[in-house]
Amino acid sequence: MRKSFSSLLMLLAVFSLIAAACGSDATDTVTDVVDDATDAVTDDTEAPATTEAPATTEAPAETEAPAETDAPVEDTDTTVGLVYDIGGRGDLSFNDSAAAGLERAKAELGIDFTEASPNDDGSNRAELLQLAADGNPITIGVGFLFESDAAAVAAENPDTNFAVIDSSMLDFSQDPPGPYGDNVAGLVFAEEQGSYLVGVAAALKTETNSLGFIGGVCCFGLIEKFEAGFRAGALSVNPDIEIVVEYITDAPDFDGFNQPDRAQVIATTMYEDGADIIYHAAGGAGNGMFQAAKDFTEEEGSKVWGIGVDSDQYNTIGNVDPDLQEYVLTSMLKRVDTAVFEVLKTQAAGEFTAGPTAYDLSVDGVGYSTSGGFVDDIVPELEAAKALIVSGDVVVPIDPTEVGG
């Protein structure tokens, strides 16, 4: 039986959604509405803005993610200290997406940066945040595990702004909940929405009607959002599809995000049992899944696929091992790079805003990749599914126990 999520983390996960109000069942069959929705959606049509859900508490509403701009910006004296999640730059996934945001901010805004990675056990997060705050007007922590340390360090450094990826940075001990401070922002994502789209892709591409999902760490309310969306998307196409799920470790052991060998073993077993497409939400560990896809295909002569996460893993993995690219069907894009860039842009403009900013499909804060061209033939169906979510006709669940199959 799946473990219960802690109540506090579930509140934060729930708050991170823009569209958590009541709506149609997320397992409404996408194929029933593809023709009509596709007529209304083109590749260059902007997604309609999300309608703000009626407030259920007095907590401050999430700030809509600012639109990206390609216009050059003058150099600024702003600098930033960024502390990665465990594993640091080079994970080809979550941390590397944050690094891409830093590089873009340097190129377009003239913002210099320092970067650091915590110990394997994360025990020096607070120390690294303080070191970053000592030399920079803004500090960013990459990952929800920075929440408590960032809140504490921010309180000691009121003249430094702090932003944390994957946490709303709301203090729920307040009534109503509010930001930990005027200098604290949270950057959150609708991971379930992007995962829904790659679930649709997997269901449309599978030849065995058997899929797999590998999660890095269960059960704390974040990676389950990826699983729930993937399951809902796949089942919307084929209610009878089989989806096998396995997590590498259970919280509070977060080392599952750094065990590619274990992910490779799990993926190999799934492929041997009939799955021909596996989606991972396991950070650096997911690289082992792609290796398993390559090895299985070469040994068995039957093509299998992996679906990447966070970054466009066709490109990130291709930079390390081009031989793995042909096994990356698509990737669920979680635009951590955009969030990092945008918060630094507001900092440089003197417009830093405390509290949560949410990145969902309506602002392309999540999505899917088409690198490699392997899903080009089903883009109309994927865009139709996206339109249903953006319009609110489909509300994607965040709890996999709410999804059948």
C-alpha positions in Angstrom: 0.0 0.0 0.0 1.3 3.5 -0.9 2.5 5.5 2.0 0.5 8.6 3.1 2.0 11.9 2.2 2.8 14.3 5.0 0.1 16.8 5.4 2.4 19.8 5.2 4.1 18.7 1.9 0.8 17.9 0.4 -0.4 21.4 1.2 2.6 22.8 -0.5 2.2 20.6 -3.5 -1.5 21.5 -3.8 -0.8 25.2 -3.4 1.7 25.0 -6.2 -1.1 24.4 -8.7 -2.8 27.2 -10.6 -5.7 25.0 -11.7 -6.7 23.0 -8.7 -10.4 23.9 -8.8 -13.0 21.4 -9.7 -13.1 20.3 -13.3 -13.7 17.4 -15.7 -12.2 14.0 -15.0 -8.6 14.0 -16.2 -9.1 10.6 -17.8 -11.6 12.1 -20.3 -10.5 10.4 -23.5 -8.3 12.7 -25.5 -8.9 10.9 -28.8 -12.6 11.8 -28.6 -11.9 15.5 -28.9 -8.7 15.7 -30.9 -10.3 16.7 -34.2 -12.2 19.7 -32.7 -9.4 20.8 -30.4 -6.8 20.5 -33.1 -8.8 22.9 -35.3 -8.4 25.5 -32.6 -4.8 25.0 -31.8 -1.7 25.7 -34.0 1.9 25.6 -33.1 2.2 29.4 -33.1 -1.0 30.1 -31.2 -0.4 31.4 -27.7 -2.1 29.4 -24.9 -4.9 31.3 -23.3 -4.2 32.7 -19.9 -5.3 30.6 -16.9 -8.4 31.8 -15.2 -7.8 32.5 -11.6 -9.5 30.0 -9.4 -11.8 31.4 -6.7 -9.8 31.8 -3.5 -10.5 29.2 -0.8 -8.3 30.8 1.8 -6.9 34.2 2.5 -3.4 33.0 1.4 -1.9 35.3 -1.2 -2.5 34.2 -4.8 0.4 32.9 -6.8 2.0 35.3 -9.2 1.6 34.5 -12.8 4.9 33.5 -14.3 6.2 36.5 -16.4 6.4 36.0 -20.2 9.8 35.4 -21.6 11.4 38.0 -23.8 14.2 37.8 -26.4 15.0 41.5 -26.2 18.5 42.3 -25.0 18.8 43.7 -21.6 21.5 46.1 -20.4 24.2 44.7 -18.1 23.4 44.9 -14.4 25.4 44.9 -11.2 23.2 42.1 -9.9 25.0 38.9 -9.0 23.5 35.6 -7.7 24.7 32.7 -5.6 23.0 29.5 -6.6 23.1 26.3 -4.5 22.2 23.1 -6.4 20.3 20.1 -5.2 22.3 17.0 -4.3 24.3 15.9 -7.3 25.0 19.4 -8.6 25.6 20.6 -12.1 26.1 17.7 -14.6 23.1 15.6 -13.7 21.7 16.1 -17.2 18.3 16.8 -15.7 17.0 19.0 -12.8 20.2 20.7 -11.8 21.4 21.3 -15.3 18.1 23.0 -16.1 18.8 25.5 -13.3 22.4 25.9 -14.6 21.0 26.7 -18.1 19.0 29.5 -16.4 22.1 30.9 -14.9 24.0 30.8 -18.2 21.1 32.6 -19.9 21.0 35.3 -17.2 24.7 35.9 -17.7 24.4 36.1 -21.5 21.3 38.2 -21.6 21.3 40.2 -18.4 25.0 40.4 -17.6 24.4 38.7 -14.3 27.5 37.0 -12.8 27.0 34.0 -10.6 28.7 31.7 -8.1 27.5 28.1 -7.7 27.8 25.4 -5.1 26.6 21.9 -4.4 25.7 20.4 -0.9 27.2 17.3 0.6 25.7 14.0 -0.4 23.6 14.1 2.8 22.6 17.7 2.3 23.9 18.6 5.8 25.5 21.9 4.7 22.7 23.5 2.8 22.3 26.3 5.4 26.0 27.0 5.4 26.1 27.3 1.6 23.0 29.5 1.5 24.7 31.8 4.0 27.9 31.9 2.0 25.9 32.8 -1.1 24.0 35.5 0.8 27.3 37.0 2.1 28.3 38.0 -1.5 25.2 38.4 -3.5 21.9 40.4 -3.4 19.9 37.2 -4.3 20.4 33.6 -3.5 18.6 30.6 -5.1 18.2 27.1 -3.7 17.4 24.4 -6.2 15.0 22.0 -4.6 12.2 21.8 -2.0 14.7 20.5 0.6 16.1 24.0 0.9 12.8 25.4 2.3 13.5 25.4 6.0 17.1 26.4 5.7 16.3 29.2 3.2 13.5 30.5 5.5 15.9 30.6 8.4 18.8 32.1 6.5 16.5 34.7 4.9 15.3 35.8 8.3 19.0 36.5 9.3 19.7 38.3 6.1 16.7 40.7 5.5 18.6 42.7 2.8 19.2 39.6 0.6 16.5 38.1 -1.5 16.0 34.3 -1.6 14.2 32.0 -4.1 13.6 28.3 -3.8 12.7 25.9 -6.6 9.8 23.5 -5.9 8.6 25.2 -2.8 5.9 27.8 -2.4 7.9 29.2 0.5 4.7 29.9 2.4 4.6 29.7 6.2 1.5 27.6 7.0 1.9 28.3 10.7 0.5 31.8 9.9 -3.2 32.4 9.6 -3.7 32.9 6.8 -0.5 31.4 5.3 2.0 33.9 3.9 5.5 34.1 2.7 8.3 33.5 5.2 9.4 37.0 4.6 9.3 39.9 2.2 12.6 38.6 0.8 11.5 35.1 0.1 10.0 33.7 -3.1 8.9 30.2 -4.2 9.1 28.9 -7.8 6.7 26.0 -8.3 5.6 24.0 -11.3 2.6 22.0 -12.5 4.6 18.9 -13.1 1.5 16.8 -13.4 0.4 18.8 -16.5 3.6 18.2 -18.5 3.6 14.5 -17.3 0.0 14.1 -18.7 1.3 15.1 -22.1 4.1 12.6 -22.2 1.7 10.0 -20.9 -0.5 10.7 -23.9 2.6 10.4 -26.1 3.6 7.1 -24.5 0.1 5.6 -25.0 0.0 6.7 -28.6 3.4 5.3 -29.3 3.4 2.0 -27.4 3.2 -1.2 -29.4 2.8 -3.5 -26.3 0.2 -1.4 -24.4 2.6 -1.7 -21.4 4.4 1.3 -19.9 6.7 1.9 -17.0 7.3 4.7 -14.5 10.4 5.0 -12.4 10.3 7.6 -9.5 13.4 8.7 -7.7 11.9 9.0 -4.2 8.5 8.2 -2.8 6.4 9.4 -1.0 6.6 13.1 -0.2 4.1 14.7 -2.5 6.3 15.8 -5.4 7.3 12.9 -7.6 3.9 11.5 -7.2 2.6 14.4 -9.2 4.7 13.2 -12.1 3.3 9.7 -11.8 -0.3 10.9 -11.4 -0.1 13.0 -14.6 1.6 10.3 -16.6 -0.9 7.7 -15.6 -3.9 10.1 -16.3 -2.5 11.0 -19.7 -1.9 7.4 -20.8 -5.2 6.2 -19.6 -7.0 9.1 -21.4 -5.9 7.5 -24.6 -6.3 3.8 -23.6 -8.1 3.0 -20.3 -6.9 -0.6 -20.6 -3.2 0.2 -20.8 -0.9 -1.4 -18.2 1.4 1.0 -16.2 4.0 -0.5 -13.9 5.4 1.8 -11.2 8.5 1.5 -9.1 10.3 4.0 -6.8 14.0 3.7 -6.1 13.9 4.9 -2.4 11.4 6.1 0.1 11.7 9.5 1.8 13.5 10.6 3.9 16.2 8.7 1.9 16.6 11.0 -1.1 19.6 9.2 -2.6 17.2 7.6 -5.1 17.8 10.6 -7.3 21.5 9.6 -7.6 21.4 5.9 -8.3 21.6 5.3 -12.0 22.7 1.7 -11.5 19.5 0.9 -9.6 17.4 2.7 -12.2 19.0 0.6 -14.9 18.2 -2.6 -13.1 14.5 -1.5 -12.6 14.2 -0.5 -16.2 15.7 -3.7 -17.5 13.2 -5.7 -15.6 10.3 -3.6 -16.9 11.5 -4.0 -20.4 11.9 -7.7 -20.0 8.3 -7.9 -18.6 6.9 -6.2 -21.7 7.0 -2.4 -21.2 8.3 -0.7 -24.3 8.3 2.9 -23.0 9.3 4.0 -19.5 9.1 7.5 -18.1 11.4 8.5 -15.3 11.2 11.3 -12.7 14.4 10.3 -11.0 16.9 13.1 -11.6 20.4 11.8 -12.4 19.4 8.3 -11.7 17.2 8.3 -14.8 20.3 8.1 -17.0 20.5 4.5 -16.1 17.1 3.9 -17.7 18.3 5.1 -21.1 21.3 2.8 -20.9 18.9 0.0 -20.1 16.8 0.9 -23.2 19.9 0.8 -25.4 21.2 -2.5 -24.0 17.8 -4.2 -24.2 17.2 -3.1 -27.7 20.6 -4.3 -28.9 20.3 -7.6 -27.1 16.7 -8.4 -27.9 16.3 -6.7 -31.3 13.1 -5.1 -30.1 13.1 -1.3 -29.9 12.2 0.2 -26.5 12.2 3.8 -25.4 12.7 6.1 -22.4 11.0 9.4 -21.7 13.2 12.1 -20.0 12.4 14.7 -17.4 13.1 18.3 -16.5 15.6 19.0 -19.3 15.4 18.0 -23.0 17.3 14.8 -22.4 17.7 14.1 -26.1 20.2 17.0 -26.0 21.7 16.7 -22.5 22.3 13.0 -22.8 23.4 13.5 -26.4 26.2 15.8 -25.2 27.5 12.9 -23.1 26.6 9.8 -25.1 25.1 10.4 -28.5 24.4 6.7 -28.8 21.6 7.1 -26.3 19.8 9.8 -28.2 17.8 7.4 -30.4 16.2 6.0 -27.2 14.8 9.3 -25.9 11.2 9.4 -27.2 10.5 12.8 -25.7 11.1 14.6 -22.4 8.8 16.3 -20.0 10.1 19.8 -19.8 10.1 21.5 -16.4 11.3 25.0 -17.2 13.5 25.5 -14.1 15.8 27.4 -16.5 13.0 29.9 -17.2 12.1 30.2 -13.5 15.7 31.0 -12.6 16.1 33.5 -15.4 12.8 35.2 -14.7 13.4 35.7 -11.0 16.9 37.1 -11.8 15.3 39.4 -14.3 12.9 40.8 -11.7 15.7 41.1 -9.2 17.8 43.2 -11.7 14.7 45.4 -12.4 14.1 45.9 -8.7 10.8 44.1 -8.9 11.5 41.0 -6.8 8.2 39.7 -5.4 7.8 37.5 -2.3 5.6 34.4 -2.3 4.9 31.7 -4.9 5.1 32.0 -8.7 3.6 29.1 -10.6 4.7 27.8 -13.9 2.2 25.6 -15.8 1.1 24.8 -19.3 -0.6 28.2 -19.8 2.8 30.0 -19.6 4.8 27.0 -21.0 6.3 26.5 -17.6 6.1 22.7 -18.4 5.7 20.9 -21.7 7.2 18.3 -23.9 10.2 18.1 -26.3 10.2 17.2 -29.9 14.0 16.8 -30.4 14.8 13.8 -32.5 11.5 14.0 -34.3 10.1 10.8 -32.7 6.8 12.4 -31.7 6.4 14.7 -34.7 3.5 12.5 -36.0 1.5 12.9 -32.9 2.0 16.6 -32.1 -1.6 17.4 -33.1 -2.9 15.0 -30.4 -0.5 16.4 -27.9 -1.5 20.0 -28.6 -5.1 19.0 -28.3 -4.5 17.5 -24.9 -2.6 20.7 -23.9 -5.5 22.8 -25.0 -7.9 20.8 -22.9 -5.8 21.4 -19.8 -5.2 25.1 -20.4 -8.9 25.7 -21.0 -9.7 23.8 -17.7 -11.8 21.1 -19.5 -9.3 18.6 -18.1 -7.9 19.0 -14.6 -4.9 16.7 -14.0 -4.8 14.9 -10.6 -1.7 15.2 -8.4 -2.3 12.0 -6.4 -1.7 8.8 -8.3 -4.1 6.9 -6.0 -6.9 9.0 -7.6 -6.1 7.6 -11.1 -7.4 4.3 -12.2 -5.6 1.6 -14.1 
